[in-house]
Amino acid sequence: MRVILLGCGTSTGVPIIGCNCSTCTSNNPRNKRTRTSVFIQTHKKNIIVDTSTDLRFQALTYGITRIDGVLYTHSHADHTHGIDDLRTYNFINKMMIPCYGDPKTVATIKMNFRYIFDGSYAAGGKPQLEITPITDEMDFHGIKITPIEINHADWMIYGYRIGKMAYLTDCSGIPERSMRRLEGLDLLIIDALRYTPHSAHFSVNQAVDYARRIKPGISVLTHMGHELEYDELSRKLPEGIMPAYDGMEFELDEA
């Protein structure tokens, strides 16, 4: 299984427009963060989690020429507003793309992007998508996909587990029932917005605490803001926990 972090930045991206802080003006390419998303290739299928605002740029950068399915974590703009770029995959792959998310997320996406799902013709084309709510694990072409309920402030949204990899972005808490679904991981990708607390996201210390409880082989921090400078954060983190960077790639056992 191949896993690529397409983007690891918060909703503004990094650098932030108009900011002159040391991270935003850094020459280190690992401080350049597009909006958060991940690509998973397993059983000859290509899956992305969320259609980030930067999907087109990410797909061109990492050579993603086919998407077989999309998993949505929730309906915030930075996780959904690249949805229109999926139509290019309809053109080149000659297929409709199935998308999945929790029932509330699916309903909101259908409302926010009515032009895609209302059945009307759009001159110039529109994404050809089937979006389906899921409430428990599902089989996707032989791939077991397990939604993981996590807190995002006062929302309950989804992370996902595929094989021995779990992806938990926009996370401010993990219910105990979800913790049980995270046992035996080789790779945990987990939200860590900044050093100071935030109502809707883990801080670095909170992410580290949960990573220690979950005990994966490797933990990677994502959805990072400009408060987190890559080299400085790398030095502070304990062994086995590291900051993400755009294009970070892992090879795991097949899901």
N, C-alpha and C positions, 0 to 999 in steps of 0.2 A: 504494500500500500504506500502510495506517494502522497505526501501532505505538503502543500506550499502555503505559507502565509502571504496572501496577496496584498494585504494591508494590515497595519497594526496601530493605526492612529485613532484618536478620538474624533468626535463629529466635525471639528474644525479642520482636521488634518494638521500636520506639522511639516513646515513652518506655518504659523498662523498669519493671515494677511495683516500686514502693518506692524507686526511684532519684531522688536529688535533685541530680544533676550538672547542669551548665549546658545540655547538650543536651536532657536529659530534661525540664527545666523551662522550656525555651525557648518563647517565643510565636510563633516563626517556623514557619508551617505546613509548611515544607520540612524541618523536623526531626521531623515526625510520620511515621513509616514503618511501614506494614503489611508483612506477610510477602511475600517476593519472588515476583513472577509478572509475566507480560507477555501482552498481548492483541495479536493480529495479524489484521488484516482485509485480505484480498486475494482477487481473483477472486470477489467476493461470498460468500466463506466466512469464518467467524469461528473462529480457532484460539486457544487459550490454552496457555501452557507452564506446567505444574504446576497443581494445585488447592490453593492455599495455605490455611492455617488461616483466613485472612480473606476467602475467596472471596465469601461472601454480601455482606459489607460493600462489597467492591470492585465487585461486579456492580451493586449498587444505586447506588453513587457515580458510576459511569461509564456507566450506562445500557446494560449488556450484557444483551440480552434473547434472544440466540440464541448457542449454541456448537455448531459443527459438528464439532470435533475437539479432542482434548487430547493434548499431547506431554508425557511425563514425563521429567525429567532424572535423577531417582533417587528412592529410597523414603523419605527422611527425613520426619519428621512435618510440618515446616513446609511441605513441598512436596506433601504428599498428603492431609492431614487435613481438607481442605475437600471431599473427594470426594463426600460425601453430598449436598452442595448441588447437584450435577449433576442430581439427580432432578427438581428444579423445571423444568429445561430439558426433560426428558422430558415433563412435564405440558404445558408451554406450546407446545412445538415438535412434539409428537407424533412423536418419533423417538428411536431408540437412538443413543447417542453413541459413536463409535469413539475409542479411546485407544491410544497407542503408547509404547513405551519399549524399552530394551535388555532382553535376555532375563532377566537377574538382577532388574532392577527390576520387570518384569511379574510374575515368579514371587513376589516379595516382596509386591507389592500384592495379588495374589490371595490370599496367605496372611493378610495383615493385615486384609483386608476380605472375609473368606470369605462373609459374609452377602450380599454383592453378587453373587458369582460362583458360589455353590454350587447354584443352580437352584431353591432353595426359595422359597416365598411369604413375604413379610414384611408383616404387617398395617400399613397406613398407607403402604405402598409403599417401594421401594428404587430406587436408580439403575439404569437400564437401559443397561448399558455393554457394549461389545465391546472387550477389551483384547488387543492383538496385539504380539508382540515384533518388532522390526526390527533389522537388522544393517547396513544400508546405505541409501543414499538411496532415497526412494520418491516416487511420484506420488500426490498427494492432490487429486483433482478438478482436475487440470491444474496443481497447485502442486508444484514440486520442493522437497522437504524433505530436507535432508542432515544426518544426525546427525554430531556432531563429538565424538570421544572426547577426554575431558579427565580429568586426575587430580583426585581429591578425597581427599586423604591417601592411603591405600592402596587406595582404590576406583578403578576406571575407570568413569566415568559419561558421560552425554551432555550436550553443549550442542547447539544446533541452528542451522543456516543456512537461511534462506528468502530467496531473491533476493539482494539485496545487504545484508541484515541478518543479524547473528549474535548469539546470546544464549548467554553462557557464565557461568552462575552456579555457586557452590560449586566453585570452581576453584583448585587449588594447583599446577597445571602443565599445559602443553599439549605433547603429543608432536609431534615434527617432522612426522610424516605428517598430523597435524591442522592444523598451521600452513599447509600447502600448500592446505588446503581453505578457508582464510580469506583468500585473496588477493582483491583487488578489491572490498572492502566499502565501502559508504557509511556504515554504522552498525554499530558494535561495542558491545554491552552486556556488561560484564565485571565479575566479582567483585572487590571491594576491601573487606574486612571492617573493617580498622583500620590505624593507622600501623605498629604493631609486627608482627613475623612471627607466623604461625599455621600449624599443621601441615596444616590442611585448606582454607585459603583464602589467596588472594593478599592481601598488604598493599597499601597504596596505591602504594608505590614499585614493587612487582612488577607490579601492573596497568598502571602507566604504562610500564614497560619493555616489556611485551608489546604494549601499544597502539602504541608507537613502532615495534616490529618488524613488526606487522601492517599498519600505515599505512592505517587506514580514513579516510573523510572526517571522521567524528565518533566519539569514544569516550565512553561514559557508564559511570560506576562505579555498581555496584549491590550488594545484599546487605550494606549498611553498618550497622555497630553504632553505639552511642551515643558512642563515642570520636570519631566524625567529626561535627563541627558544620558545617552546610551552608555558611554564608558563609565561615568560616575555610578550609574545604577548597577552596572555589571560588577563593579568592585564591591558594592555593598551587599549583594545577594549571596545567600548561602549556597554551598555546593549542590548541584542538581537543579537549581532554579536560575533562569536566565531571562533577560528581556528579549522580546521578539524584534525582528527587523523585517522590512518588506523584502520578500523573496526568500526568507528562511525556509529551508526544505528538510524534510525527514523521510526516511524509508523505514517502514514498519512491516511486520508480518501481515499477510493478506487478511482483510476483515472476514 
